[in-house]
Amino acid sequence: MAPTPSEMLIPPTRSGPLISRVAADKVGWQYLNMVVLHLEREKTFELTIDDYEYIMVILGGRCNIKTSRADYLDIGWRAHVFAGMPWALYLPNRTEFEIEALSDHLEIAACWSPTEGTRPPRLIRPHDVALSIQGGGSATTQRNLILPPGDTSQRLLVYEEYTPGGNWASYPPHRHDQHRSDANGKLVEAALEEITFFKFDRPNGYAIQRVYTEDETIDTTMVVYTDDVVVVPKGYHTLASAPGYTTYGLHFMAGSARAEATADDPAYAWVRQTWLAKDTRLPIVDHGMEPPSQR
């Protein structure tokens, strides 16, 4: 049975420190879980990670994160996702941690996935995050690659994406729901579960998300607002940012390979040949926005 729009679009819960939560077993997935937390100054949140690898992305604010492996003190600096590049912390399985908010408002998004073996923890600072301008024309976006393919984790892929008003993201529409290799054994598509958490740079901002399959078992269009979450069960997907508003999406992915191998919808792939230039409004954030002490 195809998922309904209400199963793919998850509004904020705002229950205690939780803004949003996605549990793999609740959406029929094997790997990917997510939570977004909001803490006020001096408030804490603690957890013991089981057999999962875990990454936290600081959306805004400053904090101490004390763990059973190491302590990471006074990390984070941007006030919100439109104020600069991100800090993140990767933690391996069987790690205890406590987050303490040092600013009036601290917001952290985290995801986790089952793992075999143990990798070392890693603090990811803004200068560790590669900035990439993707696409072209009215389909130009910015990506901040927090956990790119071939990096620290076993399964997780994490990046931020900024889409200026009037632009499209993930266009041509693409999918990553089958694990396929070509005749030479090269991976051409990975089966990746995906969760996206949204923010907008102005009040009332919104974007239009479409998810569809070739056989039309899924063909859904959704309006997303600040703090909404979209889970993509399968199929092609793309997004349009409303004119006048920049869309921020934090993308978490995990699946059959640590490679962002995707397949364009062949009906729209030709559009790539029409891109003559990148959108000059990008980047929205860059490394030059960091305080000198953080560079």
Buried (B, 14 or more C-beta within 10 A) or exposed (E): EBBEBEBBBBEBBEEEBBBBBBEBEEBEBEBBBBBBBBBEBEEEBEBEBEEBBBBBBBBBBBBBBBBBBEEBEEBBBBBBBBEBBBBBBBBBBEBEBBBBBBBEBBBBBBBBBBBEEBBEBBBBBBEBBEBEBBBBBBBBBBBBBBBBEEBBBBBBBBBBBBBBBBBBBBBBBBBBBEBEEEEEEEEBBBBBBBBBBBBBBEEEBBBBBBBBBEEEEBEBEBEBBBBBBBBBBBBBBBBBBBEEBBBBBBBBBBBBBBBBBBBBBEEBEEBBEEBEEBBEBBBBBBBEBBEEEBE
